[in-house]
């Protein structure tokens, strides 16, 4: 999956952590993730076909556990939406961040 993270002001969001969280979790779920580059672009590989939530919090740390900012949106804007991954590449995904409420 390739795309760009966009801030609430319409600008690229560098360093945003983008994760694909399986909608049906299992004991050993693989969480494909990427960090957006300076232009807000990301490329996530390794997602098996299935239903996912795409999470993209900006302004959080890069922890990889539920207890360490896994879905931490307290530090800034965030985006979350459901999507279906198939056996085809997904490109040009625009991840529009929403301001922190």
Beta strands, then each sheet from edge to edge (+ up, - down):
strand 1: 2-6
strand 2: 17-22
strand 3: 33-35
strand 4: 41-43
strand 5: 50-57
strand 6: 80-85
strand 7: 93-96
sheet 1: 4+ 1- 7-
sheet 2: 3+ 2- 5+ 6-
end
